[in-house]
Amino acid sequence: MAEATKAKKPNKIANYFRELKAEFKRISWPSFKQVRNNTGVVLAFIILLGVFIAIVDLIFTYALSFLG
């Protein structure tokens, strides 16, 4: 009985990797141009958000310095 359990385990692992390989073939990978453009958009948004947060921080810093 124990030998039957051991024999099934490698088949499950092998089957998992076969199914994984099949799924990777179905993936629609983006082109390099799409990746480059999306990366540019993300970096621009991060920079703009950082500038916005810095400006809001400066406003609150000056506002609180006048109160205290």
C-alpha positions as YAML, in Angstrom:
chain: A
units: angstrom
residues:
- id: 1
  name: MET
  ca: [0.00, 0.00, 0.00]
- id: 2
  name: ALA
  ca: [2.84, 2.39, 0.83]
- id: 3
  name: GLU
  ca: [4.49, 1.69, -2.52]
- id: 4
  name: ALA
  ca: [1.33, 2.66, -4.39]
- id: 5
  name: THR
  ca: [1.27, 6.03, -2.61]
- id: 6
  name: LYS
  ca: [4.90, 6.72, -3.52]
- id: 7
  name: ALA
  ca: [4.25, 5.85, -7.16]
- id: 8
  name: LYS
  ca: [1.39, 8.37, -7.45]
- id: 9
  name: LYS
  ca: [3.35, 11.32, -6.07]
- id: 10
  name: PRO
  ca: [5.89, 11.67, -8.93]
- id: 11
  name: ASN
  ca: [3.05, 11.41, -11.46]
- id: 12
  name: LYS
  ca: [1.25, 14.32, -9.79]
- id: 13
  name: ILE
  ca: [4.41, 16.43, -9.82]
- id: 14
  name: ALA
  ca: [5.16, 15.58, -13.45]
- id: 15
  name: ASN
  ca: [1.56, 16.28, -14.40]
- id: 16
  name: TYR
  ca: [1.72, 19.65, -12.64]
- id: 17
  name: PHE
  ca: [4.76, 20.71, -14.67]
- id: 18
  name: ARG
  ca: [3.19, 19.47, -17.92]
- id: 19
  name: GLU
  ca: [0.09, 21.54, -17.22]
- id: 20
  name: LEU
  ca: [2.25, 24.51, -16.23]
- id: 21
  name: LYS
  ca: [4.12, 24.31, -19.54]
- id: 22
  name: ALA
  ca: [0.82, 24.15, -21.44]
- id: 23
  name: GLU
  ca: [-0.48, 27.23, -19.60]
- id: 24
  name: PHE
  ca: [2.67, 29.20, -20.39]
- id: 25
  name: LYS
  ca: [2.14, 28.48, -24.09]
- id: 26
  name: ARG
  ca: [-1.34, 30.03, -23.87]
- id: 27
  name: ILE
  ca: [-0.10, 33.30, -22.35]
- id: 28
  name: SER
  ca: [-0.20, 36.32, -24.63]
- id: 29
  name: TRP
  ca: [3.12, 37.98, -23.79]
- id: 30
  name: PRO
  ca: [3.43, 41.75, -24.45]
- id: 31
  name: SER
  ca: [5.91, 43.03, -27.00]
- id: 32
  name: PHE
  ca: [9.04, 44.88, -25.93]
- id: 33
  name: LYS
  ca: [7.51, 48.14, -27.18]
- id: 34
  name: GLN
  ca: [4.41, 47.65, -25.00]
- id: 35
  name: VAL
  ca: [6.55, 46.86, -21.95]
- id: 36
  name: ARG
  ca: [8.72, 49.93, -22.56]
- id: 37
  name: ASN
  ca: [5.69, 52.21, -22.98]
- id: 38
  name: ASN
  ca: [3.93, 50.85, -19.89]
- id: 39
  name: THR
  ca: [7.12, 51.21, -17.86]
- id: 40
  name: GLY
  ca: [7.39, 54.84, -18.96]
- id: 41
  name: VAL
  ca: [3.81, 55.53, -17.92]
- id: 42
  name: VAL
  ca: [4.34, 53.95, -14.50]
- id: 43
  name: LEU
  ca: [7.59, 55.85, -13.88]
- id: 44
  name: ALA
  ca: [6.01, 59.16, -14.95]
- id: 45
  name: PHE
  ca: [3.05, 58.58, -12.63]
- id: 46
  name: ILE
  ca: [5.35, 57.72, -9.72]
- id: 47
  name: ILE
  ca: [7.39, 60.89, -10.28]
- id: 48
  name: LEU
  ca: [4.26, 63.05, -10.52]
- id: 49
  name: LEU
  ca: [2.79, 61.48, -7.41]
- id: 50
  name: GLY
  ca: [6.05, 62.05, -5.53]
- id: 51
  name: VAL
  ca: [6.10, 65.71, -6.54]
- id: 52
  name: PHE
  ca: [2.45, 66.10, -5.49]
- id: 53
  name: ILE
  ca: [3.12, 64.52, -2.09]
- id: 54
  name: ALA
  ca: [6.20, 66.75, -1.61]
- id: 55
  name: ILE
  ca: [4.17, 69.88, -2.38]
- id: 56
  name: VAL
  ca: [1.38, 68.87, 0.01]
- id: 57
  name: ASP
  ca: [4.00, 68.13, 2.67]
- id: 58
  name: LEU
  ca: [5.57, 71.58, 2.22]
- id: 59
  name: ILE
  ca: [2.17, 73.25, 2.46]
- id: 60
  name: PHE
  ca: [1.36, 71.44, 5.69]
- id: 61
  name: THR
  ca: [4.84, 72.15, 7.08]
- id: 62
  name: TYR
  ca: [4.50, 75.90, 6.46]
- id: 63
  name: ALA
  ca: [0.89, 75.92, 7.72]
- id: 64
  name: LEU
  ca: [1.84, 74.17, 10.94]
- id: 65
  name: SER
  ca: [4.88, 76.40, 11.47]
- id: 66
  name: PHE
  ca: [2.61, 79.46, 11.50]
- id: 67
  name: LEU
  ca: [0.31, 77.85, 14.06]
- id: 68
  name: GLY
  ca: [3.04, 76.85, 16.47]
...
